[in-house]
Amino acid sequence: MTASGLEAELSRVRGQGYAIDNEEREAGLRCIGVPVRNYTGRVVAAISIAWPSFRVTQERIPQLIETVLTAAEDLSMSLGYTGSIQVSSSRPKRGVGCGEGDTANGGVRESGKGRKHRRTQSL
């Protein structure tokens, strides 16, 4: 990969709010990674999941993305982060990882303290 190609990929990852390894590193292994931010908004950690590609269908990946994004948001909030995780319009919205009928704001709800929380279902 060229330097400009890497810059373009990093820009895309920043915009969507997560990275996917779709068997680029190792055949048969897929991963999703999401940054965790502290109270200043600085990325201080990351959370990821990995699975053998034969175990998860392509249709299920948006749900997994949403689950990891939610976990990263929860961790970030526990570290004092008060902003919102900015992602592009390619982020799964309606019905992905959200409770039935919970479609406003893509399943995002606000608590009494103004924090945003996302409802997810069990995997």
Phi and psi restraints in degrees (range 20) as a CNS / XPLOR table:
assign (resid 1 and name C) (resid 2 and name N)
       (resid 2 and name CA) (resid 2 and name C) 1.0 -81.0 20.0 2
assign (resid 2 and name N) (resid 2 and name CA)
       (resid 2 and name C) (resid 3 and name N) 1.0 165.8 20.0 2
assign (resid 2 and name C) (resid 3 and name N)
       (resid 3 and name CA) (resid 3 and name C) 1.0 -61.5 20.0 2
assign (resid 3 and name N) (resid 3 and name CA)
       (resid 3 and name C) (resid 4 and name N) 1.0 -41.7 20.0 2
assign (resid 3 and name C) (resid 4 and name N)
       (resid 4 and name CA) (resid 4 and name C) 1.0 -68.7 20.0 2
assign (resid 4 and name N) (resid 4 and name CA)
       (resid 4 and name C) (resid 5 and name N) 1.0 -34.6 20.0 2
assign (resid 4 and name C) (resid 5 and name N)
       (resid 5 and name CA) (resid 5 and name C) 1.0 -64.7 20.0 2
assign (resid 5 and name N) (resid 5 and name CA)
       (resid 5 and name C) (resid 6 and name N) 1.0 -41.0 20.0 2
assign (resid 5 and name C) (resid 6 and name N)
       (resid 6 and name CA) (resid 6 and name C) 1.0 -64.7 20.0 2
assign (resid 6 and name N) (resid 6 and name CA)
       (resid 6 and name C) (resid 7 and name N) 1.0 -43.3 20.0 2
assign (resid 6 and name C) (resid 7 and name N)
       (resid 7 and name CA) (resid 7 and name C) 1.0 -60.4 20.0 2
assign (resid 7 and name N) (resid 7 and name CA)
       (resid 7 and name C) (resid 8 and name N) 1.0 -41.8 20.0 2
assign (resid 7 and name C) (resid 8 and name N)
       (resid 8 and name CA) (resid 8 and name C) 1.0 -64.7 20.0 2
assign (resid 8 and name N) (resid 8 and name CA)
       (resid 8 and name C) (resid 9 and name N) 1.0 -42.2 20.0 2
assign (resid 8 and name C) (resid 9 and name N)
       (resid 9 and name CA) (resid 9 and name C) 1.0 -64.5 20.0 2
assign (resid 9 and name N) (resid 9 and name CA)
       (resid 9 and name C) (resid 10 and name N) 1.0 -44.3 20.0 2
assign (resid 9 and name C) (resid 10 and name N)
       (resid 10 and name CA) (resid 10 and name C) 1.0 -63.3 20.0 2
assign (resid 10 and name N) (resid 10 and name CA)
       (resid 10 and name C) (resid 11 and name N) 1.0 -38.1 20.0 2
assign (resid 10 and name C) (resid 11 and name N)
       (resid 11 and name CA) (resid 11 and name C) 1.0 -63.6 20.0 2
assign (resid 11 and name N) (resid 11 and name CA)
       (resid 11 and name C) (resid 12 and name N) 1.0 -42.3 20.0 2
assign (resid 11 and name C) (resid 12 and name N)
       (resid 12 and name CA) (resid 12 and name C) 1.0 -63.3 20.0 2
assign (resid 12 and name N) (resid 12 and name CA)
       (resid 12 and name C) (resid 13 and name N) 1.0 -44.2 20.0 2
assign (resid 12 and name C) (resid 13 and name N)
       (resid 13 and name CA) (resid 13 and name C) 1.0 -62.8 20.0 2
assign (resid 13 and name N) (resid 13 and name CA)
       (resid 13 and name C) (resid 14 and name N) 1.0 -44.5 20.0 2
assign (resid 13 and name C) (resid 14 and name N)
       (resid 14 and name CA) (resid 14 and name C) 1.0 -59.2 20.0 2
assign (resid 14 and name N) (resid 14 and name CA)
       (resid 14 and name C) (resid 15 and name N) 1.0 -42.7 20.0 2
assign (resid 14 and name C) (resid 15 and name N)
       (resid 15 and name CA) (resid 15 and name C) 1.0 -65.3 20.0 2
assign (resid 15 and name N) (resid 15 and name CA)
       (resid 15 and name C) (resid 16 and name N) 1.0 -39.6 20.0 2
assign (resid 15 and name C) (resid 16 and name N)
       (resid 16 and name CA) (resid 16 and name C) 1.0 -87.0 20.0 2
assign (resid 16 and name N) (resid 16 and name CA)
       (resid 16 and name C) (resid 17 and name N) 1.0 -15.1 20.0 2
assign (resid 16 and name C) (resid 17 and name N)
       (resid 17 and name CA) (resid 17 and name C) 1.0 86.9 20.0 2
assign (resid 17 and name N) (resid 17 and name CA)
       (resid 17 and name C) (resid 18 and name N) 1.0 4.0 20.0 2
assign (resid 17 and name C) (resid 18 and name N)
       (resid 18 and name CA) (resid 18 and name C) 1.0 -158.2 20.0 2
assign (resid 18 and name N) (resid 18 and name CA)
       (resid 18 and name C) (resid 19 and name N) 1.0 161.8 20.0 2
assign (resid 18 and name C) (resid 19 and name N)
       (resid 19 and name CA) (resid 19 and name C) 1.0 -119.4 20.0 2
assign (resid 19 and name N) (resid 19 and name CA)
       (resid 19 and name C) (resid 20 and name N) 1.0 145.7 20.0 2
assign (resid 19 and name C) (resid 20 and name N)
       (resid 20 and name CA) (resid 20 and name C) 1.0 -122.6 20.0 2
assign (resid 20 and name N) (resid 20 and name CA)
       (resid 20 and name C) (resid 21 and name N) 1.0 131.7 20.0 2
assign (resid 20 and name C) (resid 21 and name N)
       (resid 21 and name CA) (resid 21 and name C) 1.0 -103.5 20.0 2
assign (resid 21 and name N) (resid 21 and name CA)
       (resid 21 and name C) (resid 22 and name N) 1.0 104.7 20.0 2
assign (resid 21 and name C) (resid 22 and name N)
       (resid 22 and name CA) (resid 22 and name C) 1.0 -99.7 20.0 2
assign (resid 22 and name N) (resid 22 and name CA)
       (resid 22 and name C) (resid 23 and name N) 1.0 64.3 20.0 2
assign (resid 22 and name C) (resid 23 and name N)
       (resid 23 and name CA) (resid 23 and name C) 1.0 68.9 20.0 2
assign (resid 23 and name N) (resid 23 and name CA)
       (resid 23 and name C) (resid 24 and name N) 1.0 18.6 20.0 2
assign (resid 23 and name C) (resid 24 and name N)
       (resid 24 and name CA) (resid 24 and name C) 1.0 -71.9 20.0 2
assign (resid 24 and name N) (resid 24 and name CA)
       (resid 24 and name C) (resid 25 and name N) 1.0 -38.2 20.0 2
assign (resid 24 and name C) (resid 25 and name N)
       (resid 25 and name CA) (resid 25 and name C) 1.0 -80.3 20.0 2
assign (resid 25 and name N) (resid 25 and name CA)
       (resid 25 and name C) (resid 26 and name N) 1.0 -43.4 20.0 2
assign (resid 25 and name C) (resid 26 and name N)
       (resid 26 and name CA) (resid 26 and name C) 1.0 -146.6 20.0 2
assign (resid 26 and name N) (resid 26 and name CA)
       (resid 26 and name C) (resid 27 and name N) 1.0 128.9 20.0 2
assign (resid 26 and name C) (resid 27 and name N)
       (resid 27 and name CA) (resid 27 and name C) 1.0 -60.0 20.0 2
assign (resid 27 and name N) (resid 27 and name CA)
       (resid 27 and name C) (resid 28 and name N) 1.0 133.3 20.0 2
assign (resid 27 and name C) (resid 28 and name N)
       (resid 28 and name CA) (resid 28 and name C) 1.0 88.4 20.0 2
assign (resid 28 and name N) (resid 28 and name CA)
       (resid 28 and name C) (resid 29 and name N) 1.0 1.1 20.0 2
assign (resid 28 and name C) (resid 29 and name N)
       (resid 29 and name CA) (resid 29 and name C) 1.0 -125.8 20.0 2
assign (resid 29 and name N) (resid 29 and name CA)
       (resid 29 and name C) (resid 30 and name N) 1.0 129.3 20.0 2
assign (resid 29 and name C) (resid 30 and name N)
       (resid 30 and name CA) (resid 30 and name C) 1.0 -120.1 20.0 2
assign (resid 30 and name N) (resid 30 and name CA)
       (resid 30 and name C) (resid 31 and name N) 1.0 149.6 20.0 2
assign (resid 30 and name C) (resid 31 and name N)
       (resid 31 and name CA) (resid 31 and name C) 1.0 -143.1 20.0 2
assign (resid 31 and name N) (resid 31 and name CA)
       (resid 31 and name C) (resid 32 and name N) 1.0 154.4 20.0 2
assign (resid 31 and name C) (resid 32 and name N)
       (resid 32 and name CA) (resid 32 and name C) 1.0 -129.8 20.0 2
assign (resid 32 and name N) (resid 32 and name CA)
       (resid 32 and name C) (resid 33 and name N) 1.0 131.5 20.0 2
assign (resid 32 and name C) (resid 33 and name N)
       (resid 33 and name CA) (resid 33 and name C) 1.0 -127.6 20.0 2
assign (resid 33 and name N) (resid 33 and name CA)
       (resid 33 and name C) (resid 34 and name N) 1.0 142.2 20.0 2
assign (resid 33 and name C) (resid 34 and name N)
       (resid 34 and name CA) (resid 34 and name C) 1.0 -137.1 20.0 2
assign (resid 34 and name N) (resid 34 and name CA)
       (resid 34 and name C) (resid 35 and name N) 1.0 138.3 20.0 2
assign (resid 34 and name C) (resid 35 and name N)
       (resid 35 and name CA) (resid 35 and name C) 1.0 -73.7 20.0 2
assign (resid 35 and name N) (resid 35 and name CA)
       (resid 35 and name C) (resid 36 and name N) 1.0 152.7 20.0 2
assign (resid 35 and name C) (resid 36 and name N)
       (resid 36 and name CA) (resid 36 and name C) 1.0 -116.1 20.0 2
assign (resid 36 and name N) (resid 36 and name CA)
       (resid 36 and name C) (resid 37 and name N) 1.0 130.9 20.0 2
assign (resid 36 and name C) (resid 37 and name N)
       (resid 37 and name CA) (resid 37 and name C) 1.0 -111.2 20.0 2
assign (resid 37 and name N) (resid 37 and name CA)
       (resid 37 and name C) (resid 38 and name N) 1.0 151.5 20.0 2
assign (resid 37 and name C) (resid 38 and name N)
       (resid 38 and name CA) (resid 38 and name C) 1.0 -95.8 20.0 2
assign (resid 38 and name N) (resid 38 and name CA)
       (resid 38 and name C) (resid 39 and name N) 1.0 -170.8 20.0 2
assign (resid 38 and name C) (resid 39 and name N)
       (resid 39 and name CA) (resid 39 and name C) 1.0 -60.9 20.0 2
assign (resid 39 and name N) (resid 39 and name CA)
       (resid 39 and name C) (resid 40 and name N) 1.0 -21.2 20.0 2
assign (resid 39 and name C) (resid 40 and name N)
       (resid 40 and name CA) (resid 40 and name C) 1.0 -90.8 20.0 2
assign (resid 40 and name N) (resid 40 and name CA)
       (resid 40 and name C) (resid 41 and name N) 1.0 -6.8 20.0 2
assign (resid 40 and name C) (resid 41 and name N)
       (resid 41 and name CA) (resid 41 and name C) 1.0 91.7 20.0 2
assign (resid 41 and name N) (resid 41 and name CA)
       (resid 41 and name C) (resid 42 and name N) 1.0 -1.8 20.0 2
assign (resid 41 and name C) (resid 42 and name N)
       (resid 42 and name CA) (resid 42 and name C) 1.0 -75.5 20.0 2
assign (resid 42 and name N) (resid 42 and name CA)
       (resid 42 and name C) (resid 43 and name N) 1.0 139.9 20.0 2
assign (resid 42 and name C) (resid 43 and name N)
       (resid 43 and name CA) (resid 43 and name C) 1.0 -72.8 20.0 2
assign (resid 43 and name N) (resid 43 and name CA)
       (resid 43 and name C) (resid 44 and name N) 1.0 120.6 20.0 2
assign (resid 43 and name C) (resid 44 and name N)
       (resid 44 and name CA) (resid 44 and name C) 1.0 -117.9 20.0 2
assign (resid 44 and name N) (resid 44 and name CA)
       (resid 44 and name C) (resid 45 and name N) 1.0 -9.7 20.0 2
assign (resid 44 and name C) (resid 45 and name N)
       (resid 45 and name CA) (resid 45 and name C) 1.0 -164.5 20.0 2
assign (resid 45 and name N) (resid 45 and name CA)
       (resid 45 and name C) (resid 46 and name N) 1.0 -179.0 20.0 2
assign (resid 45 and name C) (resid 46 and name N)
       (resid 46 and name CA) (resid 46 and name C) 1.0 -146.7 20.0 2
assign (resid 46 and name N) (resid 46 and name CA)
       (resid 46 and name C) (resid 47 and name N) 1.0 156.5 20.0 2
assign (resid 46 and name C) (resid 47 and name N)
       (resid 47 and name CA) (resid 47 and name C) 1.0 -126.3 20.0 2
assign (resid 47 and name N) (resid 47 and name CA)
       (resid 47 and name C) (resid 48 and name N) 1.0 141.4 20.0 2
assign (resid 47 and name C) (resid 48 and name N)
       (resid 48 and name CA) (resid 48 and name C) 1.0 -146.4 20.0 2
assign (resid 48 and name N) (resid 48 and name CA)
       (resid 48 and name C) (resid 49 and name N) 1.0 162.6 20.0 2
assign (resid 48 and name C) (resid 49 and name N)
       (resid 49 and name CA) (resid 49 and name C) 1.0 -130.9 20.0 2
assign (resid 49 and name N) (resid 49 and name CA)
       (resid 49 and name C) (resid 50 and name N) 1.0 152.8 20.0 2
assign (resid 49 and name C) (resid 50 and name N)
       (resid 50 and name CA) (resid 50 and name C) 1.0 -140.4 20.0 2
assign (resid 50 and name N) (resid 50 and name CA)
       (resid 50 and name C) (resid 51 and name N) 1.0 151.4 20.0 2
assign (resid 50 and name C) (resid 51 and name N)
       (resid 51 and name CA) (resid 51 and name C) 1.0 -155.5 20.0 2
assign (resid 51 and name N) (resid 51 and name CA)
       (resid 51 and name C) (resid 52 and name N) 1.0 154.9 20.0 2
assign (resid 51 and name C) (resid 52 and name N)
       (resid 52 and name CA) (resid 52 and name C) 1.0 -67.2 20.0 2
assign (resid 52 and name N) (resid 52 and name CA)
       (resid 52 and name C) (resid 53 and name N) 1.0 133.2 20.0 2
assign (resid 52 and name C) (resid 53 and name N)
       (resid 53 and name CA) (resid 53 and name C) 1.0 -60.0 20.0 2
assign (resid 53 and name N) (resid 53 and name CA)
       (resid 53 and name C) (resid 54 and name N) 1.0 -26.9 20.0 2
assign (resid 53 and name C) (resid 54 and name N)
       (resid 54 and name CA) (resid 54 and name C) 1.0 -72.8 20.0 2
assign (resid 54 and name N) (resid 54 and name CA)
       (resid 54 and name C) (resid 55 and name N) 1.0 -13.9 20.0 2
assign (resid 54 and name C) (resid 55 and name N)
       (resid 55 and name CA) (resid 55 and name C) 1.0 -89.7 20.0 2
assign (resid 55 and name N) (resid 55 and name CA)
       (resid 55 and name C) (resid 56 and name N) 1.0 -18.3 20.0 2
assign (resid 55 and name C) (resid 56 and name N)
       (resid 56 and name CA) (resid 56 and name C) 1.0 -127.3 20.0 2
assign (resid 56 and name N) (resid 56 and name CA)
       (resid 56 and name C) (resid 57 and name N) 1.0 127.2 20.0 2
assign (resid 56 and name C) (resid 57 and name N)
       (resid 57 and name CA) (resid 57 and name C) 1.0 -76.8 20.0 2
assign (resid 57 and name N) (resid 57 and name CA)
       (resid 57 and name C) (resid 58 and name N) 1.0 158.0 20.0 2
assign (resid 57 and name C) (resid 58 and name N)
       (resid 58 and name CA) (resid 58 and name C) 1.0 -57.9 20.0 2
assign (resid 58 and name N) (resid 58 and name CA)
       (resid 58 and name C) (resid 59 and name N) 1.0 -34.8 20.0 2
assign (resid 58 and name C) (resid 59 and name N)
       (resid 59 and name CA) (resid 59 and name C) 1.0 -65.1 20.0 2
assign (resid 59 and name N) (resid 59 and name CA)
       (resid 59 and name C) (resid 60 and name N) 1.0 -24.7 20.0 2
assign (resid 59 and name C) (resid 60 and name N)
       (resid 60 and name CA) (resid 60 and name C) 1.0 -87.0 20.0 2
assign (resid 60 and name N) (resid 60 and name CA)
       (resid 60 and name C) (resid 61 and name N) 1.0 -16.5 20.0 2
assign (resid 60 and name C) (resid 61 and name N)
       (resid 61 and name CA) (resid 61 and name C) 1.0 -58.5 20.0 2
assign (resid 61 and name N) (resid 61 and name CA)
       (resid 61 and name C) (resid 62 and name N) 1.0 -42.6 20.0 2
assign (resid 61 and name C) (resid 62 and name N)
       (resid 62 and name CA) (resid 62 and name C) 1.0 -56.9 20.0 2
assign (resid 62 and name N) (resid 62 and name CA)
       (resid 62 and name C) (resid 63 and name N) 1.0 -37.2 20.0 2
assign (resid 62 and name C) (resid 63 and name N)
       (resid 63 and name CA) (resid 63 and name C) 1.0 -65.1 20.0 2
assign (resid 63 and name N) (resid 63 and name CA)
       (resid 63 and name C) (resid 64 and name N) 1.0 -41.1 20.0 2
assign (resid 63 and name C) (resid 64 and name N)
       (resid 64 and name CA) (resid 64 and name C) 1.0 -66.7 20.0 2
assign (resid 64 and name N) (resid 64 and name CA)
       (resid 64 and name C) (resid 65 and name N) 1.0 -39.4 20.0 2
assign (resid 64 and name C) (resid 65 and name N)
       (resid 65 and name CA) (resid 65 and name C) 1.0 -58.3 20.0 2
assign (resid 65 and name N) (resid 65 and name CA)
       (resid 65 and name C) (resid 66 and name N) 1.0 -48.2 20.0 2
assign (resid 65 and name C) (resid 66 and name N)
       (resid 66 and name CA) (resid 66 and name C) 1.0 -60.8 20.0 2
assign (resid 66 and name N) (resid 66 and name CA)
       (resid 66 and name C) (resid 67 and name N) 1.0 -40.3 20.0 2
assign (resid 66 and name C) (resid 67 and name N)
       (resid 67 and name CA) (resid 67 and name C) 1.0 -63.8 20.0 2
assign (resid 67 and name N) (resid 67 and name CA)
       (resid 67 and name C) (resid 68 and name N) 1.0 -44.5 20.0 2
assign (resid 67 and name C) (resid 68 and name N)
       (resid 68 and name CA) (resid 68 and name C) 1.0 -70.0 20.0 2
assign (resid 68 and name N) (resid 68 and name CA)
       (resid 68 and name C) (resid 69 and name N) 1.0 -38.9 20.0 2
assign (resid 68 and name C) (resid 69 and name N)
       (resid 69 and name CA) (resid 69 and name C) 1.0 -60.4 20.0 2
assign (resid 69 and name N) (resid 69 and name CA)
       (resid 69 and name C) (resid 70 and name N) 1.0 -41.8 20.0 2
assign (resid 69 and name C) (resid 70 and name N)
       (resid 70 and name CA) (resid 70 and name C) 1.0 -63.7 20.0 2
assign (resid 70 and name N) (resid 70 and name CA)
       (resid 70 and name C) (resid 71 and name N) 1.0 -44.0 20.0 2
assign (resid 70 and name C) (resid 71 and name N)
       (resid 71 and name CA) (resid 71 and name C) 1.0 -61.8 20.0 2
assign (resid 71 and name N) (resid 71 and name CA)
       (resid 71 and name C) (resid 72 and name N) 1.0 -42.3 20.0 2
assign (resid 71 and name C) (resid 72 and name N)
       (resid 72 and name CA) (resid 72 and name C) 1.0 -65.5 20.0 2
assign (resid 72 and name N) (resid 72 and name CA)
       (resid 72 and name C) (resid 73 and name N) 1.0 -39.4 20.0 2
assign (resid 72 and name C) (resid 73 and name N)
       (resid 73 and name CA) (resid 73 and name C) 1.0 -62.4 20.0 2
assign (resid 73 and name N) (resid 73 and name CA)
       (resid 73 and name C) (resid 74 and name N) 1.0 -44.6 20.0 2
assign (resid 73 and name C) (resid 74 and name N)
       (resid 74 and name CA) (resid 74 and name C) 1.0 -62.1 20.0 2
assign (resid 74 and name N) (resid 74 and name CA)
       (resid 74 and name C) (resid 75 and name N) 1.0 -44.5 20.0 2
assign (resid 74 and name C) (resid 75 and name N)
       (resid 75 and name CA) (resid 75 and name C) 1.0 -63.3 20.0 2
assign (resid 75 and name N) (resid 75 and name CA)
       (resid 75 and name C) (resid 76 and name N) 1.0 -43.4 20.0 2
assign (resid 75 and name C) (resid 76 and name N)
       (resid 76 and name CA) (resid 76 and name C) 1.0 -60.4 20.0 2
assign (resid 76 and name N) (resid 76 and name CA)
       (resid 76 and name C) (resid 77 and name N) 1.0 -44.1 20.0 2
assign (resid 76 and name C) (resid 77 and name N)
       (resid 77 and name CA) (resid 77 and name C) 1.0 -63.1 20.0 2
assign (resid 77 and name N) (resid 77 and name CA)
       (resid 77 and name C) (resid 78 and name N) 1.0 -36.3 20.0 2
assign (resid 77 and name C) (resid 78 and name N)
       (resid 78 and name CA) (resid 78 and name C) 1.0 -67.5 20.0 2
assign (resid 78 and name N) (resid 78 and name CA)
       (resid 78 and name C) (resid 79 and name N) 1.0 -20.1 20.0 2
assign (resid 78 and name C) (resid 79 and name N)
       (resid 79 and name CA) (resid 79 and name C) 1.0 -94.1 20.0 2
assign (resid 79 and name N) (resid 79 and name CA)
       (resid 79 and name C) (resid 80 and name N) 1.0 7.1 20.0 2
assign (resid 79 and name C) (resid 80 and name N)
       (resid 80 and name CA) (resid 80 and name C) 1.0 95.1 20.0 2
assign (resid 80 and name N) (resid 80 and name CA)
       (resid 80 and name C) (resid 81 and name N) 1.0 4.6 20.0 2
assign (resid 80 and name C) (resid 81 and name N)
       (resid 81 and name CA) (resid 81 and name C) 1.0 -70.8 20.0 2
assign (resid 81 and name N) (resid 81 and name CA)
       (resid 81 and name C) (resid 82 and name N) 1.0 128.0 20.0 2
assign (resid 81 and name C) (resid 82 and name N)
       (resid 82 and name CA) (resid 82 and name C) 1.0 -113.7 20.0 2
assign (resid 82 and name N) (resid 82 and name CA)
       (resid 82 and name C) (resid 83 and name N) 1.0 -5.4 20.0 2
assign (resid 82 and name C) (resid 83 and name N)
       (resid 83 and name CA) (resid 83 and name C) 1.0 -77.2 20.0 2
assign (resid 83 and name N) (resid 83 and name CA)
       (resid 83 and name C) (resid 84 and name N) 1.0 -178.3 20.0 2
assign (resid 83 and name C) (resid 84 and name N)
       (resid 84 and name CA) (resid 84 and name C) 1.0 -107.6 20.0 2
assign (resid 84 and name N) (resid 84 and name CA)
       (resid 84 and name C) (resid 85 and name N) 1.0 150.6 20.0 2
assign (resid 84 and name C) (resid 85 and name N)
       (resid 85 and name CA) (resid 85 and name C) 1.0 -73.2 20.0 2
assign (resid 85 and name N) (resid 85 and name CA)
       (resid 85 and name C) (resid 86 and name N) 1.0 117.6 20.0 2
assign (resid 85 and name C) (resid 86 and name N)
       (resid 86 and name CA) (resid 86 and name C) 1.0 -89.2 20.0 2
assign (resid 86 and name N) (resid 86 and name CA)
       (resid 86 and name C) (resid 87 and name N) 1.0 124.9 20.0 2
assign (resid 86 and name C) (resid 87 and name N)
       (resid 87 and name CA) (resid 87 and name C) 1.0 -135.3 20.0 2
assign (resid 87 and name N) (resid 87 and name CA)
       (resid 87 and name C) (resid 88 and name N) 1.0 159.7 20.0 2
assign (resid 87 and name C) (resid 88 and name N)
       (resid 88 and name CA) (resid 88 and name C) 1.0 -77.3 20.0 2
assign (resid 88 and name N) (resid 88 and name CA)
       (resid 88 and name C) (resid 89 and name N) 1.0 174.6 20.0 2
assign (resid 88 and name C) (resid 89 and name N)
       (resid 89 and name CA) (resid 89 and name C) 1.0 -66.5 20.0 2
assign (resid 89 and name N) (resid 89 and name CA)
       (resid 89 and name C) (resid 90 and name N) 1.0 -8.0 20.0 2
assign (resid 89 and name C) (resid 90 and name N)
       (resid 90 and name CA) (resid 90 and name C) 1.0 -79.0 20.0 2
assign (resid 90 and name N) (resid 90 and name CA)
       (resid 90 and name C) (resid 91 and name N) 1.0 -8.1 20.0 2
assign (resid 90 and name C) (resid 91 and name N)
       (resid 91 and name CA) (resid 91 and name C) 1.0 -64.9 20.0 2
assign (resid 91 and name N) (resid 91 and name CA)
       (resid 91 and name C) (resid 92 and name N) 1.0 136.9 20.0 2
assign (resid 91 and name C) (resid 92 and name N)
       (resid 92 and name CA) (resid 92 and name C) 1.0 -56.4 20.0 2
assign (resid 92 and name N) (resid 92 and name CA)
       (resid 92 and name C) (resid 93 and name N) 1.0 137.4 20.0 2
assign (resid 92 and name C) (resid 93 and name N)
       (resid 93 and name CA) (resid 93 and name C) 1.0 -118.8 20.0 2
assign (resid 93 and name N) (resid 93 and name CA)
       (resid 93 and name C) (resid 94 and name N) 1.0 -116.0 20.0 2
assign (resid 93 and name C) (resid 94 and name N)
       (resid 94 and name CA) (resid 94 and name C) 1.0 -48.3 20.0 2
assign (resid 94 and name N) (resid 94 and name CA)
       (resid 94 and name C) (resid 95 and name N) 1.0 124.7 20.0 2
assign (resid 94 and name C) (resid 95 and name N)
       (resid 95 and name CA) (resid 95 and name C) 1.0 79.7 20.0 2
assign (resid 95 and name N) (resid 95 and name CA)
       (resid 95 and name C) (resid 96 and name N) 1.0 -4.9 20.0 2
assign (resid 95 and name C) (resid 96 and name N)
       (resid 96 and name CA) (resid 96 and name C) 1.0 -94.9 20.0 2
assign (resid 96 and name N) (resid 96 and name CA)
       (resid 96 and name C) (resid 97 and name N) 1.0 105.4 20.0 2
assign (resid 96 and name C) (resid 97 and name N)
       (resid 97 and name CA) (resid 97 and name C) 1.0 74.9 20.0 2
assign (resid 97 and name N) (resid 97 and name CA)
       (resid 97 and name C) (resid 98 and name N) 1.0 8.7 20.0 2
assign (resid 97 and name C) (resid 98 and name N)
       (resid 98 and name CA) (resid 98 and name C) 1.0 -107.6 20.0 2
assign (resid 98 and name N) (resid 98 and name CA)
       (resid 98 and name C) (resid 99 and name N) 1.0 157.0 20.0 2
assign (resid 98 and name C) (resid 99 and name N)
       (resid 99 and name CA) (resid 99 and name C) 1.0 -68.9 20.0 2
assign (resid 99 and name N) (resid 99 and name CA)
       (resid 99 and name C) (resid 100 and name N) 1.0 156.0 20.0 2
assign (resid 99 and name C) (resid 100 and name N)
       (resid 100 and name CA) (resid 100 and name C) 1.0 -58.4 20.0 2
assign (resid 100 and name N) (resid 100 and name CA)
       (resid 100 and name C) (resid 101 and name N) 1.0 136.7 20.0 2
assign (resid 100 and name C) (resid 101 and name N)
       (resid 101 and name CA) (resid 101 and name C) 1.0 77.6 20.0 2
assign (resid 101 and name N) (resid 101 and name CA)
       (resid 101 and name C) (resid 102 and name N) 1.0 -4.2 20.0 2
assign (resid 101 and name C) (resid 102 and name N)
       (resid 102 and name CA) (resid 102 and name C) 1.0 -96.8 20.0 2
assign (resid 102 and name N) (resid 102 and name CA)
       (resid 102 and name C) (resid 103 and name N) 1.0 71.2 20.0 2
assign (resid 102 and name C) (resid 103 and name N)
       (resid 103 and name CA) (resid 103 and name C) 1.0 -106.2 20.0 2
assign (resid 103 and name N) (resid 103 and name CA)
       (resid 103 and name C) (resid 104 and name N) 1.0 -15.7 20.0 2
assign (resid 103 and name C) (resid 104 and name N)
       (resid 104 and name CA) (resid 104 and name C) 1.0 -65.1 20.0 2
assign (resid 104 and name N) (resid 104 and name CA)
       (resid 104 and name C) (resid 105 and name N) 1.0 137.8 20.0 2
assign (resid 104 and name C) (resid 105 and name N)
       (resid 105 and name CA) (resid 105 and name C) 1.0 56.5 20.0 2
assign (resid 105 and name N) (resid 105 and name CA)
       (resid 105 and name C) (resid 106 and name N) 1.0 27.5 20.0 2
assign (resid 105 and name C) (resid 106 and name N)
       (resid 106 and name CA) (resid 106 and name C) 1.0 64.0 20.0 2
assign (resid 106 and name N) (resid 106 and name CA)
       (resid 106 and name C) (resid 107 and name N) 1.0 27.5 20.0 2
assign (resid 106 and name C) (resid 107 and name N)
       (resid 107 and name CA) (resid 107 and name C) 1.0 92.0 20.0 2
assign (resid 107 and name N) (resid 107 and name CA)
       (resid 107 and name C) (resid 108 and name N) 1.0 3.0 20.0 2
assign (resid 107 and name C) (resid 108 and name N)
       (resid 108 and name CA) (resid 108 and name C) 1.0 -83.7 20.0 2
assign (resid 108 and name N) (resid 108 and name CA)
       (resid 108 and name C) (resid 109 and name N) 1.0 134.5 20.0 2
assign (resid 108 and name C) (resid 109 and name N)
       (resid 109 and name CA) (resid 109 and name C) 1.0 -128.1 20.0 2
assign (resid 109 and name N) (resid 109 and name CA)
       (resid 109 and name C) (resid 110 and name N) 1.0 156.8 20.0 2
assign (resid 109 and name C) (resid 110 and name N)
       (resid 110 and name CA) (resid 110 and name C) 1.0 -109.5 20.0 2
assign (resid 110 and name N) (resid 110 and name CA)
       (resid 110 and name C) (resid 111 and name N) 1.0 138.7 20.0 2
assign (resid 110 and name C) (resid 111 and name N)
       (resid 111 and name CA) (resid 111 and name C) 1.0 -84.8 20.0 2
assign (resid 111 and name N) (resid 111 and name CA)
       (resid 111 and name C) (resid 112 and name N) 1.0 178.0 20.0 2
assign (resid 111 and name C) (resid 112 and name N)
       (resid 112 and name CA) (resid 112 and name C) 1.0 -62.2 20.0 2
assign (resid 112 and name N) (resid 112 and name CA)
       (resid 112 and name C) (resid 113 and name N) 1.0 -21.3 20.0 2
assign (resid 112 and name C) (resid 113 and name N)
       (resid 113 and name CA) (resid 113 and name C) 1.0 -93.7 20.0 2
assign (resid 113 and name N) (resid 113 and name CA)
       (resid 113 and name C) (resid 114 and name N) 1.0 7.1 20.0 2
assign (resid 113 and name C) (resid 114 and name N)
       (resid 114 and name CA) (resid 114 and name C) 1.0 83.1 20.0 2
assign (resid 114 and name N) (resid 114 and name CA)
       (resid 114 and name C) (resid 115 and name N) 1.0 1.2 20.0 2
assign (resid 114 and name C) (resid 115 and name N)
       (resid 115 and name CA) (resid 115 and name C) 1.0 -78.6 20.0 2
assign (resid 115 and name N) (resid 115 and name CA)
       (resid 115 and name C) (resid 116 and name N) 1.0 145.4 20.0 2
assign (resid 115 and name C) (resid 116 and name N)
       (resid 116 and name CA) (resid 116 and name C) 1.0 -94.5 20.0 2
assign (resid 116 and name N) (resid 116 and name CA)
       (resid 116 and name C) (resid 117 and name N) 1.0 137.3 20.0 2
assign (resid 116 and name C) (resid 117 and name N)
       (resid 117 and name CA) (resid 117 and name C) 1.0 -130.2 20.0 2
assign (resid 117 and name N) (resid 117 and name CA)
       (resid 117 and name C) (resid 118 and name N) 1.0 149.8 20.0 2
assign (resid 117 and name C) (resid 118 and name N)
       (resid 118 and name CA) (resid 118 and name C) 1.0 -119.6 20.0 2
assign (resid 118 and name N) (resid 118 and name CA)
       (resid 118 and name C) (resid 119 and name N) 1.0 129.9 20.0 2
assign (resid 118 and name C) (resid 119 and name N)
       (resid 119 and name CA) (resid 119 and name C) 1.0 -85.0 20.0 2
assign (resid 119 and name N) (resid 119 and name CA)
       (resid 119 and name C) (resid 120 and name N) 1.0 131.4 20.0 2
assign (resid 119 and name C) (resid 120 and name N)
       (resid 120 and name CA) (resid 120 and name C) 1.0 -128.5 20.0 2
assign (resid 120 and name N) (resid 120 and name CA)
       (resid 120 and name C) (resid 121 and name N) 1.0 160.4 20.0 2
assign (resid 120 and name C) (resid 121 and name N)
       (resid 121 and name CA) (resid 121 and name C) 1.0 -101.6 20.0 2
assign (resid 121 and name N) (resid 121 and name CA)
       (resid 121 and name C) (resid 122 and name N) 1.0 161.8 20.0 2
assign (resid 121 and name C) (resid 122 and name N)
       (resid 122 and name CA) (resid 122 and name C) 1.0 -67.6 20.0 2
assign (resid 122 and name N) (resid 122 and name CA)
       (resid 122 and name C) (resid 123 and name N) 1.0 148.7 20.0 2
